[in-house]
Amino acid sequence: MKIVLIGASGDVGRPVAEELARDSRHEVIHVARTQGDYQADIASDESVDALFKKTGLIDAIIVAAGNVILAPIEKMTTADFHKGLQDKLLSQVRVALIGQHYLNDRGSITLTSGIAVDDPIAQGSNAATSNAGIEGFVRAAACDFSRGIRINAVSPTVLTESIDRFGPFFPGYESVPGTRVAMAYRRSIEGVQSGRVYRVGH
């Protein structure tokens, strides 16, 4: 299976890459903004299209990339909010919309949301909105894709590998290791379900 993994150098992407590399059936193409087998800016239509033209036909797409704006609501501007939506929500949607045309029949797309949509956190309005948009897109797009193409999302709680940076936003939350989160991505690409949100740790 030829898999494009976008965000391969991140806290989620690294354990996903390691998990999939354990299976010799998979060829994982590492993509990040500045490193990896290919570089791409998923906030740009042109960059995403150029990426898939380089990879050629593939069997699966995983997007484990995208940042949100964590800020108090009273200090949030519309420009800030839009930036977070662009980086997390619309960038992942962009990859799905463009990438579908490079998928083989019965290929799959896996996007990434997060716990803030179900369990809101302080300063997390942008995160909750972005994650809710991703999950809504996945459920609806699953009804429309043809050629047997499937789409799912993985929604992890805070990762153990990220706790030093994001722990203060998640007081009292039990973190999960990236190795556990990676299994949900394997389930998405190797399974048969579509329109599902696989929640890990919540």
Contact map, one row per residue, 1 for C-alpha under 8 A:
1110000000000000000000001110000000000000000000000000000001110000000000000000000000000000000000000000000000000000000000000000000000000000000000000000000000000000000000000000000000000000000000000000000000
1111000000000000000000000111100000000000000000000000000001110000000000000000000000000000000000000000000000000000000000000000000000000000000000000000000000000000000000000000000000000000000000000000000000
1111100000000000000000000111100000000000000000000000000001111100000000000000000000000000000000000000000000000000000000000000000000000000000000000000000000000000000000000000000000000000000000000000000000
0111110000000000000000000001111000000000000000000000000001011100000000000000000000000000000000000000000000000000000000000000000000000000000000000000000000000000000000000000000000000000000000000000000000
0011111100001000100000000001111000000000000000000000000000001111000000000000000000000000000000000000000000000000000000000000000000000000000000000000000000000000000000000000000000000000000000000000000000
0001111100001000000000000000011100000000000000000000000000001111100000000000000000000000000000000000000000000000000000000000000000000000000000000000000000000000000000000000000000000000000000000000000000
0000111111011000000000000000011110000000000000000000000000000011100000000000000000000000000000000000000000000000000000000000000000000000000000000000000000000000000000000000000000000000000000000000000000
0000111111011101100000000000011100010000000000000000000000000001000000000000000000000000000000000000000000000000000000000000000000000000000000000000000000000000000000000000000000000000000000000000000000
0000001111101100000000000000011100110000000000000000000000000000000000000000000000000000000000000000000000000000000000000000000000000000000000000000000000000000000000000000000000000000000000000000000000
0000001111111100000000000000000000000000000000000000000000000001100000000000000000000000000000000000000000000000000000000000000000000000000000000000000000000000000000000000000000000000000000000000000000
0000000011111110000000000000000000000000000000000000000000000000000000000000000000000000000000000000000000000000000000000000000000000000000000000000000000000010110000000000000001000000000000000000000000
0000001101111111000000000000000000000000000000000000000000000001000000000000000000000000000000000000000000000000000000000000000000000000000000000000000000000010000000000000000001001100000000000000000000
0000111111111111100000000000000000000000000000000000000000000001100000000000000000000000000000000000000000000000000000000000000000000000000000000000000000000000000000000000000000000000000000000000000000
0000000111111111110000000000000000000000000000000000000000000000000000000000000000000000000000000000000000000000000000000000000000000000000000000000000000000000000000000000000000000000000000000000000000
0000000000111111111000000000000000000000000000000000000000000000000000000000000000000000000000000000000000000000000000000000000000000000000000000000000000000000000000000000000001100100000000000000000000
0000000100011111111100000000000000000000000000000000000000000000000000000000000000000000000000000000000000000000000000000000000000000000000000000000000000000000000000000000000001101110110000000000000000
0000100100001111111110000001010000000000000000000000000000000000000000000000000000000000000000000000000000000000000000000000000000000000000000000000000000000000000000000000000000000000000000000000000000
0000000000000111111111000000000000000000000000000000000000000000000000000000000000000000000000000000000000000000000000000000000000000000000000000000000000000000000000000000000000000000000000000000000000
0000000000000011111111100000000000000000000000000000000000000000000000000000000000000000000000000000000000000000000000000000000000000000000000000000000000000000000000000000000000100110010000000000000000
0000000000000001111111100101000000000000000000000000000000000000000000000000000000000000000000000000000000000000000000000000000000000000000000000000000000000000000000000000000000000000010000000000000000
0000000000000000111111110111000000000000000000000000000000000000000000000000000000000000000000000000000000000000000000000000000000000000000000000000000000000000000000000000000000000000000000000000000000
0000000000000000011111110000000000000000000000000000000000000000000000000000000000000000000000000000000000000000000000000000000000000000000000000000000000000000000000000000000000000000000000000000000000
0000000000000000001111111100000000000000000000000000000000000000000000000000000000000000000000000000000000000000000000000000000000000000000000000000000000000000000000000000000000000000000000000000000000
0000000000000000000011111110000000000000000000000000000000000000000000000000000000000000000000000000000000000000000000000000000000000000000000000000000000000000000000000000000000000000000000000000000000
1000000000000000000000111110000000000000000000000000000000000000000000000000000000000000000000000000000000000000000000000000000000000000000000000000000000000000000000000000000000000000000000000000000000
1110000000000000000110111111000000000000000000000000000000000000000000000000000000000000000000000000000000000000000000000000000000000000000000000000000000000000000000000000000000000000000000000000000000
1110000000000000000010011111100000000000000000000000000000000000000000000000000000000000000000000000000000000000000000000000000000000000000000000000000000000000000000000000000000000000000000000000000000
0111100000000000100110000111110000000000000000000000000000000000000000000000000000000000000000000000000000000000000000000000000000000000000000000000000000000000000000000000000000000000000000000000000000
0111100000000000000000000011111000001100000000000000000000000000000000000000000000000000000000000000000000000000000000000000000000000000000000000000000000000000000000000000000000000000000000000000000000
0001111110000000100000000001111100011100000000000000000000000000000000000000000000000000000000000000000000000000000000000000000000000000000000000000000000000000000000000000000000000000000000000000000000
0001111110000000000000000000111110111111000000000000000000000000000000000000000000000000000000000000000000000000000000000000000000000000000000000000000000000000000000000000000000000000000000000000000000
0000011110000000000000000000011111110111100000000000000000000000000000000000000000000000000000000000000000000000000000000000000000000000000000000000000000000000000000000000000000000000000000000000000000
0000001000000000000000000000001111100011100000000000000000000000000000000000000000000000000000000000000000000000000000000000000000000000000000000000000000000000000000000000000000000000000000000000000000
0000000000000000000000000000000111110011000000000000000000000000000000000000000000000000000000000000000000000000000000000000000000000000000000000000000000000000000000000000000000000000000000000000000000
0000000010000000000000000000001111111110000000000000000000000000000000000000000000000000000000000000000000000000000000000000000000000000000000000000000000000000000000000000000000000000000000000000000000
0000000110000000000000000000011101111110000000000000000000000000000000000000000000000000000000000000000000000000000000000000000000000000000000000000000000000000000000000000000000000000000000000000000000
0000000000000000000000000000111000111110000000000000000000000000000000000000000000000000000000000000000000000000000000000000000000000000000000000000000000000000000000000000000000000000000000000000000000
0000000000000000000000000000111100111111000000000010000000000000000000000000000000000000000000000000000000000000000000000000000000000000000000000000000000000000000000000000000000000000000000000000000000
0000000000000000000000000000001111111111100000000010000000000000000000000000000000000000000000000000000000000000000000000000000000000000000000000000000000000000000000000000000000000000000000000000000000
0000000000000000000000000000001111000111110000110010000000000000000000000000000000000000000000000000000000000000000000000000000000000000000000000000000000000000000000000000000000000000000000000000000000
0000000000000000000000000000000110000011111100110000000000000000000000000000000000000000000000000000000000000000000000000000000000000000000000000000000000000000000000000000000000000000000000000000000000
0000000000000000000000000000000000000001111110110000000000000000000000000000000000000000001101100000000000000000000000000000000000000000000000000000000000000000000000000000000000000000000000000000000000
0000000000000000000000000000000000000000111110100000000000000000000000000000000000000110011001000000000000000000000000000000000000000000000000000000000000000000000000000000000000000000000000000000000000
0000000000000000000000000000000000000000111111110000000000000000000000000000000000000000001000000000000000000000000000000000000000000000000000000000000000000000000000000000000000000000000000000000000000
0000000000000000000000000000000000000000011111111000000000000000000000000000000000000000000001000100000000000000000000000000000000000000000000000000000000000000000000000000000000000000000000000000000000
0000000000000000000000000000000000000000000111111100000000000000000000000000000000000000000000000000000000000000000000000000000000000000000000000000000000000000000000000000000000000000000000000000000000
0000000000000000000000000000000000000001111111111110000000000000000000000000000000000000000000000000000000000000000000000000000000000000000000000000000000000000000000000000000000000000000000000000000000
0000000000000000000000000000000000000001110111111111000000000000000000000000000000000000000001100110000000000000000000000000000000000000000000000000000000000000000000000000000000000000000000000000000000
0000000000000000000000000000000000000000000011111111100000000000000000000000000000000000000000000110000000000000000000000000000000000000000000000000000000000000000000000000000000000000000000000000000000
0000000000000000000000000000000000000000000001111111110000000000000000000000000000000000000000000000000000000000000000000000000000000000000000000000000000000000000000000000000000000000000000000000000000
0000000000000000000000000000000000000111000000111111111000000000000000000000000000000000000000000000000000000000000000000000000000000000000000000000000000000000000000000000000000000000000000000000000000
0000000000000000000000000000000000000000000000011111111110000000000000000000000000000000000000000010010000000000000000000000000000000000000000000000000000000000000000000000000000000000000000000000000000
0000000000000000000000000000000000000000000000001111111100000000000000000000000000000000000000000000000000000000000000000000000000000000000000000000000000000000000000000000000000000000000000000000000000
0000000000000000000000000000000000000000000000000111111100000000000000000000000000000000000000000000000000000000000000000000000000000000000000000000000000000000000000000000000000000000000000000000000000
0000000000000000000000000000000000000000000000000011111111000000000000000000000000000000000000000000000000000000000000000000000000000000000000000000000000000000000000000000000000000000000000000000000000
0000000000000000000000000000000000000000000000000001111111000000000000000000000000000000000000000000010000000000000000000000000000000000000000000000000000000000000000000000000000000000000000000000000000
0000000000000000000000000000000000000000000000000001001111100000000000000000000000000000000000000000011100000000000000000000000000000000000000000000000000000000000000000000000000000000000000000000000000
1111000000000000000000000000000000000000000000000000001111111000000000000000000000000000000000000000011100100000000000000000000000000000000000000000000000000000000000000000000000000000000000000000000000
1110000000000000000000000000000000000000000000000000000011111000000000000000000000000000000000000000001111110000000000000000000000000000000000000000000000000000000000000000000000000000000000000000000000
1111000000000000000000000000000000000000000000000000000001111100000000000000000000000000000000000000001000111100000000000000000000000000000000000000000000000000000000000000000000000000000010000000000000
0011110000000000000000000000000000000000000000000000000001111110000000000000000000000000000000000010000000011100000000000000000000000000000000000000000000000000000000000000000000000000000000000000000000
0011110000000000000000000000000000000000000000000000000000011111000000000000000000000000000000000000000000001110000000000000000000000000000000000000000000000000000000000000000000000000100000000000000000
0000111000000000000000000000000000000000000000000000000000001111100000000000000000000000000100100000000000000111000000000000000000000000000000000000000000000000000000000000000000000000000000000000000000
0000111101011000000000000000000000000000000000000000000000000111110000000000000000000000000000000000000000000011000000000000000000000000000000000000000000000000000000000000000000000000000000000000000000
0000011001001000000000000000000000000000000000000000000000000011111000000000000000000001000100000000000000000001000000000000000000000000000000000000000000000000000000000000000000000000000000000000000000
0000000000000000000000000000000000000000000000000000000000000001111100000000000000000011101100000000000000000000000000000000000000000000000000000000000000000000000000000000000000000000000000000000000000
0000000000000000000000000000000000000000000000000000000000000000111110000000000000010011000000000000000000000000000000000000000000000000000000000000000000000000000000000000000000000000000000000000000000
0000000000000000000000000000000000000000000000000000000000000000011111000000000000111011000000000000000000000000000000000000011001000000000000000000000000000000000000000000000000000000000000000000000000
0000000000000000000000000000000000000000000000000000000000000000001111100000000110110000000000000000000000000000000000000001011000000000000000000000000000000000000000000000000000000000000000000000000000
0000000000000000000000000000000000000000000000000000000000000000000111110000000000000000000000000000000000000000000000000011111000000000000000000000000000000000000000000000000000000000000000000000000000
0000000000000000000000000000000000000000000000000000000000000000000011111011000000000000000000000000000000000000000000000011000000000000000000000000000000000000000000000000000000000000000000000000000000
0000000000000000000000000000000000000000000000000000000000000000000001111111000000000000000000000000000000000000000000000111000000000000000000000000000000000000000000000000000000000000000000000000000000
0000000000000000000000000000000000000000000000000000000000000000000000111111000000000000000000000000000000000000000000000010100000000000000000000000000000000000000000000000000000000000000000000000000000
0000000000000000000000000000000000000000000000000000000000000000000000011111000000000000000000000000000000000000000000000000000000000000000000000000000000000000000000000000000000000000000000000000000000
0000000000000000000000000000000000000000000000000000000000000000000000111111100000000000000000000000000000000000000000000000000000000000000000000000000000000000000000000000000000000000000000000000000000
0000000000000000000000000000000000000000000000000000000000000000000000111111110110000000000000000000000000000000000000000000000000000000000000000000000000000000000000000000000000000000000000000000000000
0000000000000000000000000000000000000000000000000000000000000000000000000011111110000000000000000000000000000000000000000000000000000000000000000000000000000000000000000000000000000000000000000000000000
0000000000000000000000000000000000000000000000000000000000000000000000000001111111000000000000000000000000000000000000000000000000000000000000000000000000000000000000000000000000000000000000000000000000
0000000000000000000000000000000000000000000000000000000000000000000000000000111111100000000000000000000000000000000000000000000000000000000000000000000000000000000000000000000000000000000000000000000000
0000000000000000000000000000000000000000000000000000000000000000000010000001111111110000000000000000000000000000000000000000000000000000000000000000000000000000000000000000000000000000000000000000000000
0000000000000000000000000000000000000000000000000000000000000000000010000001111111111000000000000000000000000000000000000000010000000000000000000000000000000000000000000000000000000000000000000000000000
0000000000000000000000000000000000000000000000000000000000000000000000000000011111111100000000000000000000000000000000000000000000000000000000000000000000000000000000000000000000000000000000000000000000
0000000000000000000000000000000000000000000000000000000000000000000110000000001111111110000000000000000000000000000000000000000000000000000000000000000000000000000000000000000000000000000000000000000000
0000000000000000000000000000000000000000000000000000000000000000001110000000000111111111100000000000000000000000000000000000011001000000000000000000000000000000000000000000000000000000000000000000000000
0000000000000000000000000000000000000000000000000000000000000000000100000000000011111111110000000000000000000000000000000000010011000000000000000000000000000000000000000000000000000000000000000000000000
0000000000000000000000000000000000000000001000000000000000000000000000000000000001111111111000000000000000000000000000000000000000000000000000000000000000000000000000000000000000000000000000000000000000
0000000000000000000000000000000000000000001000000000000000000000011100000000000000111111111000000000000000000000000000000000000000000000000000000000000000000000000000000000000000000000000000000000000000
0000000000000000000000000000000000000000000000000000000000000000111100000000000000011111111100000000000000000000000000000000000001100000000000000000000000000000000000000000000000000000000000000000000000
0000000000000000000000000000000000000000000000000000000000000000010000000000000000011111111110000000000000000000000000000000000001101100000000000000000000000000000000000000000000000000000000000000000000
0000000000000000000000000000000000000000001000000000000000000000000000000000000000001111111111000000000000000000000000000000000000000000000000000000000000000000000000000000000000000000000000000000000000
0000000000000000000000000000000000000000011100000000000000000000010000000000000000000111111111100000000000000000000000000000000000000000000000000000000000000000000000000000000000000000000000000000000000
0000000000000000000000000000000000000000010000000000000000000010110000000000000000000001111111110000000000000010000000000000000000000100000000000000000000000000000000000000000000000000000000000000000000
0000000000000000000000000000000000000000000000000000000000000000000000000000000000000000111111111000000000000000000000000000000000000100100000000000000000000000000000000000000000000000000000000000000000
0000000000000000000000000000000000000000011010010000000000000000000000000000000000000000011111111100000000000000000000000000000000000000000000000000000000000000000000000000000000000000000000000000000000
0000000000000000000000000000000000000000010000010000000000000010000000000000000000000000001111111110000000000000000000000000000000000000000000000000000000000000000000000000000000000000000000000000000000
0000000000000000000000000000000000000000000000000000000000000000000000000000000000000000000111111111000000001000000000000000000000000000000000000000000000000000000000000000000000000000000000000000000000
0000000000000000000000000000000000000000000000000000000000000000000000000000000000000000000011111111100000000000000000000000000000000000000000000000000000000000000000000000000000000000000000000000000000
0000000000000000000000000000000000000000000010011000000000000000000000000000000000000000000001111111110000000000000000000000000000000000000000000000000000000000000000000000000000000000000000000000000000
0000000000000000000000000000000000000000000000011001000000001000000000000000000000000000000000111111111000000000000000000000000000000000000000000000000000000000000000000000000000000000000000000000000000
0000000000000000000000000000000000000000000000000000000000000000000000000000000000000000000000011111111000001000000000000000000000000000000000000000100000000000000000000000000000000000000000000000000000
0000000000000000000000000000000000000000000000000000000000000000000000000000000000000000000000001111111000000000000000000000000000000000000000000000000000000000000000000000000000000000000000000000000000
0000000000000000000000000000000000000000000000000001000111000000000000000000000000000000000000000111111100000000000000000000000000000000000000000000000000000000000000000000000000000000000000000000000000
0000000000000000000000000000000000000000000000000000000011110000000000000000000000000000000000000011111111110000000000000000000000000000000000000000100000000000000000000000000000000000000000000000000000
0000000000000000000000000000000000000000000000000000000011100000000000000000000000000000000000000000011111100000000000000000000000000000000000000000000000000000000000000000000000000000000000000000000000
0000000000000000000000000000000000000000000000000000000000100000000000000000000000000000000000000000001111100000000000000000000000000000000000000011100000000000000000000000000000000000000000000000000000
0000000000000000000000000000000000000000000000000000000000100000000000000000000000000000000000000000001111110000000000000000000000000000000000000011110000000000000000000000000000000000000000000000000000
0000000000000000000000000000000000000000000000000000000001110000000000000000000000000000000000000000001111111000000000000000000000000000000000000001110000000000000000000000000000000000000000000000000000
0000000000000000000000000000000000000000000000000000000000111000000000000000000000000000000000000000001001111100000000000000000000000000000000000000111100000000000000000000000000000000000110000000000000
0000000000000000000000000000000000000000000000000000000000011100000000000000000000000000000000010001000000111110000000000000000000000000000000000000111100000000000000000000000000000000000010000000000000
0000000000000000000000000000000000000000000000000000000000011110000000000000000000000000000000000000000000011111000000000000000000000000000000000000001111000000000000000000000000000000100110000000000000
0000000000000000000000000000000000000000000000000000000000000111000000000000000000000000000100000000000000001111100000000000000000000100000000000000001111000000000000000000000000000000000000000000000000
0000000000000000000000000000000000000000000000000000000000000011100000000000000000000000000000000000000000000111110000000000000000100100000000000000000011100000000000000000000000000000000000000000000000
0000000000000000000000000000000000000000000000000000000000000000000000000000000000000000000000000000000000000011111000000000000001110110000000000000000011110000000000000000000000000000000000000000000000
0000000000000000000000000000000000000000000000000000000000000000000000000000000000000000000000000000000000000001111110000000001100100000000000000000000001111000000000000000000000000000000000000000000000
0000000000000000000000000000000000000000000000000000000000000000000000000000000000000000000000000000000000000000111111110000000000000000000000000000000000111100000000000000000000000000000000000000001001
0000000000000000000000000000000000000000000000000000000000000000000000000000000000000000000000000000000000000000011111111001001100100000000000000000000000000000000000000000000000000000000000000000000000
0000000000000000000000000000000000000000000000000000000000000000000000000000000000000000000000000000000000000000011111110000001110110000000000000000000000000000000000000000000000000000000000000000000000
0000000000000000000000000000000000000000000000000000000000000000000000000000000000000000000000000000000000000000001111110000000100000000000000000000000000000000000000000000000000000000000000000000000000
0000000000000000000000000000000000000000000000000000000000000000000000000000000000000000000000000000000000000000001111111000000000000000000000000000000000000000000000000000000000000000000000000000000000
0000000000000000000000000000000000000000000000000000000000000000000000000000000000000000000000000000000000000000001111111101100100000000000000000000000000000000000000000000000000000000000000000000000000
0000000000000000000000000000000000000000000000000000000000000000000000000000000000000000000000000000000000000000000100111111100000000000000000000000000000000000000000001100000000000000000000000000000000
0000000000000000000000000000000000000000000000000000000000000000000000010000000000000000000000000000000000000000000000011111100000000000000000000000000000000000000000001000000000000000000000000000000000
0000000000000000000000000000000000000000000000000000000000000000000001111000000000000000000000000000000000000000000000001111110000000000000000000000000000000000000000001000000000000000000000000000000000
0000000000000000000000000000000000000000000000000000000000000000000011110000000000000000000000000000000000000000000100011111111100000000000000000000000000000000000000000000000000000000000000000000000000
0000000000000000000000000000000000000000000000000000000000000000000001001000000000000000000000000000000000000000000000011111111110000000000000000000000000000000000000000000000000000000000000000000000000
0000000000000000000000000000000000000000000000000000000000000000000111000000000010011000000000000000000000000000000000000011111111000000000000000000000000000000000000000000000000000000000000000000000000
0000000000000000000000000000000000000000000000000000000000000000000111000000000000010000000000000000000000000000010110000001111111100000000000000000000000000000000000000000000000000000000000000000000000
0000000000000000000000000000000000000000000000000000000000000000000000000000000000000000000000000000000000000000010111010001111111110000000000000000000000000000000000000000000000000000000000000000000000
0000000000000000000000000000000000000000000000000000000000000000000000000000000000001000000000000000000000000000000010000000111111111000000000000000000000000000000000000000000000000000000000000000000000
0000000000000000000000000000000000000000000000000000000000000000000100000000000000011001100000000000000000000000100000000000011111111100000000000000000000000000000000000000000000000000000000000000000000
0000000000000000000000000000000000000000000000000000000000000000000000000000000000000001100000000000000000000001110110000000001111111110000000000000000000000000000000000000000000000000000000000000000000
0000000000000000000000000000000000000000000000000000000000000000000000000000000000000000000000000000000000000000100010000000000111111111000000000000000000000000000000000000000000000000000000000000000000
0000000000000000000000000000000000000000000000000000000000000000000000000000000000000000100000000000000000000000000000000000000011111111100000000000000000000000000000000000000000000000000000000000000000
0000000000000000000000000000000000000000000000000000000000000000000000000000000000000000100110000000000000000011100000000000000001111111110000000000000010000000000000000000000000000000000000000000000000
0000000000000000000000000000000000000000000000000000000000000000000000000000000000000000000000000000000000000000100000000000000000111111111000000000000010000000000000000000000000000000000000000000100000
0000000000000000000000000000000000000000000000000000000000000000000000000000000000000000000000000000000000000000000000000000000000011111111100000000000000000000000000000000000000000000000000000000000000
0000000000000000000000000000000000000000000000000000000000000000000000000000000000000000000010000000000000000000000000000000000000001111111110000000000000000000000000000000000000000000000000000000000000
0000000000000000000000000000000000000000000000000000000000000000000000000000000000000000000000000000000000000000000000000000000000000111111111000000001110000000000000000000000000000000000000000011000000
0000000000000000000000000000000000000000000000000000000000000000000000000000000000000000000000000000000000000000000000000000000000000011111111100000000100000000000000000000000000000000000000000111000000
0000000000000000000000000000000000000000000000000000000000000000000000000000000000000000000000000000000000000000000000000000000000000001111111110000000000000000000000000000000000000000000000000010000000
0000000000000000000000000000000000000000000000000000000000000000000000000000000000000000000000000000000000000000000000000000000000000000111111111000001000000000000000000000000000000000000000000010000000
0000000000000000000000000000000000000000000000000000000000000000000000000000000000000000000000000000000000000000000000000000000000000000011111111000011100000000000000000000000000000000000000000110000000
0000000000000000000000000000000000000000000000000000000000000000000000000000000000000000000000000000000000000000000000000000000000000000001111111000000000000000000000000000000000000000000000000010000000
0000000000000000000000000000000000000000000000000000000000000000000000000000000000000000000000000000000000000000000000000000000000000000000111111100000000000000000000000000000000000000000000000000000000
0000000000000000000000000000000000000000000000000000000000000000000000000000000000000000000000000000000000000000000000000000000000000000000011111111110000000000000000000000000000000000000000000000000000
0000000000000000000000000000000000000000000000000000000000000000000000000000000000000000000000000000000000000000000000000000000000000000000000011111100000000000000000000000000000000000000000000000000000
0000000000000000000000000000000000000000000000000000000000000000000000000000000000000000000000000000000011000000000000000000000000000000000000001111100000000000000000000000000000000000000000000000000000
0000000000000000000000000000000000000000000000000000000000000000000000000000000000000000000000000000000011100000000000000000000000000000000000001111110000000000000000000000000000000000000000000000000000
0000000000000000000000000000000000000000000000000000000000000000000000000000000000000000000000000001001011111000000000000000000000000000000000001111111000000000000000000000000000000000000000000000000000
0000000000000000000000000000000000000000000000000000000000000000000000000000000000000000000000000000000001111000000000000000000000000000000001001001111100000000000000000000000000000000000000011110000000
0000000000000000000000000000000000000000000000000000000000000000000000000000000000000000000000000000000000011110000000000000000000000000010011000000111110000000000000000000000000000000000000000111000000
0000000000000000000000000000000000000000000000000000000000000000000000000000000000000000000000000000000000011110000000000000000000000000011001000000011111000000000000000000000000000000000100001111110000
0000000000000000000000000000000000000000000000000000000000000000000000000000000000000000000000000000000000000111100000000000000000000110010000000000001111100000000000000000000000000000000100000011110000
0000000000000000000000000000000000000000000000000000000000000000000000000000000000000000000000000000000000000111110000000000000000000000000000000000000111110000000000000000000000000001100000000000111100
0000000000000000000000000000000000000000000000000000000000000000000000000000000000000000000000000000000000000001111000000000000000000000000000000000000011111000000000000000000000000000000000000000111100
0000000000000000000000000000000000000000000000000000000000000000000000000000000000000000000000000000000000000000111000000000000000000000000000000000000001111110000000000000000100001000000000000000001111
0000000000000000000000000000000000000000000000000000000000000000000000000000000000000000000000000000000000000000011000000000000000000000000000000000000000111110000000000000001100000000000000000000001111
0000000000000000000000000000000000000000000000000000000000000000000000000000000000000000000000000000000000000000001000000000000000000000000000000000000000011111011001100100111100000000000000000000000000
0000000000110000000000000000000000000000000000000000000000000000000000000000000000000000000000000000000000000000000000000000000000000000000000000000000000011111111000000000001111000000000000000000000000
0000000000000000000000000000000000000000000000000000000000000000000000000000000000000000000000000000000000000000000000000000000000000000000000000000000000000111111000000000001111000000000000000000000000
0000000000100000000000000000000000000000000000000000000000000000000000000000000000000000000000000000000000000000000000000000000000000000000000000000000000000011111100000000000011000000000000000000000000
0000000000100000000000000000000000000000000000000000000000000000000000000000000000000000000000000000000000000000000000000000000000000000000000000000000000000111111111100000000000000000000000000000000000
0000000000000000000000000000000000000000000000000000000000000000000000000000000000000000000000000000000000000000000000000000000000000000000000000000000000000111111111100000001000000000000000000000000000
0000000000000000000000000000000000000000000000000000000000000000000000000000000000000000000000000000000000000000000000000000000000000000000000000000000000000000111111100000000000000000000000000000000000
0000000000000000000000000000000000000000000000000000000000000000000000000000000000000000000000000000000000000000000000000000000000000000000000000000000000000000011111110000000000000000000000000000000000
0000000000000000000000000000000000000000000000000000000000000000000000000000000000000000000000000000000000000000000000000000000000000000000000000000000000000100011111111100000000000000000000000000000000
0000000000000000000000000000000000000000000000000000000000000000000000000000000000000000000000000000000000000000000000000000000000000000000000000000000000000100011111111110000000000000000000000000000000
0000000000000000000000000000000000000000000000000000000000000000000000000000000000000000000000000000000000000000000000000000000000000000000000000000000000000000000011111110000000000000000000000000000000
0000000000000000000000000000000000000000000000000000000000000000000000000000000000000000000000000000000000000000000000001110000000000000000000000000000000000000000001111110000000000000000000000000000000
0000000000000000000000000000000000000000000000000000000000000000000000000000000000000000000000000000000000000000000000001000000000000000000000000000000000000100000001111111100000000000000000000000000000
0000000000000000000000000000000000000000000000000000000000000000000000000000000000000000000000000000000000000000000000000000000000000000000000000000000000000000000000111111100000000000000000000000000000
0000000000000000000000000000000000000000000000000000000000000000000000000000000000000000000000000000000000000000000000000000000000000000000000000000000000000000000000000111110000000000000000000000000000
0000000000000000000000000000000000000000000000000000000000000000000000000000000000000000000000000000000000000000000000000000000000000000000000000000000000000100000000000111111000000000000000000000000000
0000000000000000000000000000000000000000000000000000000000000000000000000000000000000000000000000000000000000000000000000000000000000000000000000000000000000100000000000001111100000000000000000000000010
0000000000000000000000000000000000000000000000000000000000000000000000000000000000000000000000000000000000000000000000000000000000000000000000000000000000001111001000000000111110000000000000000000000010
0000000000000000000000000000000000000000000000000000000000000000000000000000000000000000000000000000000000000000000000000000000000000000000000000000000000011111000000000000011111011000000000000000000110
0000000000000000000000000000000000000000000000000000000000000000000000000000000000000000000000000000000000000000000000000000000000000000000000000000000000000011100000000000001111111000000000000000000000
0000000000110011000000000000000000000000000000000000000000000000000000000000000000000000000000000000000000000000000000000000000000000000000000000000000000000011100000000000000111111100000000000000000000
0000000000000011001000000000000000000000000000000000000000000000000000000000000000000000000000000000000000000000000000000000000000000000000000000000000000000000000000000000000011111110000000000000000000
0000000000000000000000000000000000000000000000000000000000000000000000000000000000000000000000000000000000000000000000000000000000000000000000000000000000000000000000000000000111111111000000000000000100
0000000000010001000000000000000000000000000000000000000000000000000000000000000000000000000000000000000000000000000000000000000000000000000000000000000000010000000000000000000111111111100000000000000100
0000000000010011001000000000000000000000000000000000000000000000000000000000000000000000000000000000000000000000000000000000000000000000000000000000000000000000000000000000000001111111110000000000000000
0000000000000001001000000000000000000000000000000000000000000000000000000000000000000000000000000000000000000000000000000000000000000000000000000000000000000000000000000000000000111111111000000000000000
0000000000000000000000000000000000000000000000000000000000000000000000000000000000000000000000000000000000000000000000000000000000000000000000000000000001000000000000000000000000011111111100000000010100
0000000000000001000000000000000000000000000000000000000000000100000000000000000000000000000000000000000000000100000000000000000000000000000000000000000001000000000000000000000000001111111110000000000000
0000000000000001001100000000000000000000000000000000000000000000000000000000000000000000000000000000000000000000000000000000000000000000000000000000000000000000000000000000000000000111111111100000000000
0000000000000000000000000000000000000000000000000000000000000000000000000000000000000000000000000000000000000000000000000000000000000000000000000000000000000000000000000000000000000011111111100000000000
0000000000000000000000000000000000000000000000000000000000000000000000000000000000000000000000000000000000010100000000000000000000000000000000000000000110000000000000000000000000000001111111111000000000
0000000000000000000000000000000000000000000000000000000000010000000000000000000000000000000000000000000000011100000000000000000000000000000000000000000000000000000000000000000000000000111111100000000000
0000000000000000000000000000000000000000000000000000000000000000000000000000000000000000000000000000000000000000000000000000000000000000000000000000000000000000000000000000000000000000011111110000000000
0000000000000000000000000000000000000000000000000000000000000000000000000000000000000000000000000000000000000000000000000000000000000000000000000000000000000000000000000000000000000000011111111000000000
0000000000000000000000000000000000000000000000000000000000000000000000000000000000000000000000000000000000000000000000000000000000000000000000000000010000000000000000000000000000000000000101111100000000
0000000000000000000000000000000000000000000000000000000000000000000000000000000000000000000000000000000000000000000000000000000000000000000000000000010100000000000000000000000000000000000100111111000000
0000000000000000000000000000000000000000000000000000000000000000000000000000000000000000000000000000000000000000000000000000000000000000001001000000011100000000000000000000000000000000000000011111000000
0000000000000000000000000000000000000000000000000000000000000000000000000000000000000000000000000000000000000000000000000000000000000000011111100000011110000000000000000000000000000000000000001111100000
0000000000000000000000000000000000000000000000000000000000000000000000000000000000000000000000000000000000000000000000000000000000000000011000000000001110000000000000000000000000000000000000001111110000
0000000000000000000000000000000000000000000000000000000000000000000000000000000000000000000000000000000000000000000000000000000000000010000000000000000111100000000000000000000000000000000000000011111000
0000000000000000000000000000000000000000000000000000000000000000000000000000000000000000000000000000000000000000000000000000000000000000000000000000000111100000000000000000000000000001000000000001111100
0000000000000000000000000000000000000000000000000000000000000000000000000000000000000000000000000000000000000000001000000000000000000000000000000000000001111000000000000000000000000000000000000000111111
0000000000000000000000000000000000000000000000000000000000000000000000000000000000000000000000000000000000000000000000000000000000000000000000000000000001111000000000000000000100011001000000000000011111
0000000000000000000000000000000000000000000000000000000000000000000000000000000000000000000000000000000000000000000000000000000000000000000000000000000000011000000000000000011100000000000000000000001111
0000000000000000000000000000000000000000000000000000000000000000000000000000000000000000000000000000000000000000001000000000000000000000000000000000000000011000000000000000000000000000000000000000001111
